[in-house]
Amino acid sequence: MNKKRKRTEKSKYKHESTGDHCTCAAYVAEIMCKKNAENKNVGSLPYKFWNKKPWDWTFKKQLWAAQKILKDYDEAVLVRAVNSPDFNGIFSLNHPKVVGILRKYELLLVEENSKPKQEIETKKNPKVRNKSYGKKNLFNKLRKLENGEEEE
């Protein structure tokens, strides 16, 4: 019996391989396993690879590391950092550079949230733009020449 996980506040991410809803830690662990597989040139990961050897242990280690990171950092920071170009060449959440990258994206997120949102004003009665329809300009002359019409 295949029961799909429902979307909840905790499981608002989707597994790329199955499409089921999952937690942020599982989502990030899957991304790291996928990067690891690409690095090892193994090919694409099998369906529900976290239940199959040799990926089960790798997934668990990444899941635990993600859960540990999520105690100190926000989900948005972790997901953005993992999907960023800064994570190229990093295939484990236990890598020494990970904390520095997470701090960078945490500061970026705080900075974005502290900036006031720009409001776009729209005019209720906008002016109608003057149309150059029928006027003699270079494009109209070229169109007339292409269509075989004579110039006036």
Buried (B, 14 or more C-beta within 10 A) or exposed (E): EEEEBEEEEEBEBBBEBBEBBBBBBBBBBBBBBBBBBEEEEEEEBEEEBBEEEEBEEBBEBBBBBBBEBBEEBBBBBBBBBBEEEBBEEBBBBBBEEBEEBBBBBBEBBEEEEEEEEEEEEEEEEEEEEEEEEEEEEEEBEEEBEEEEEEEE
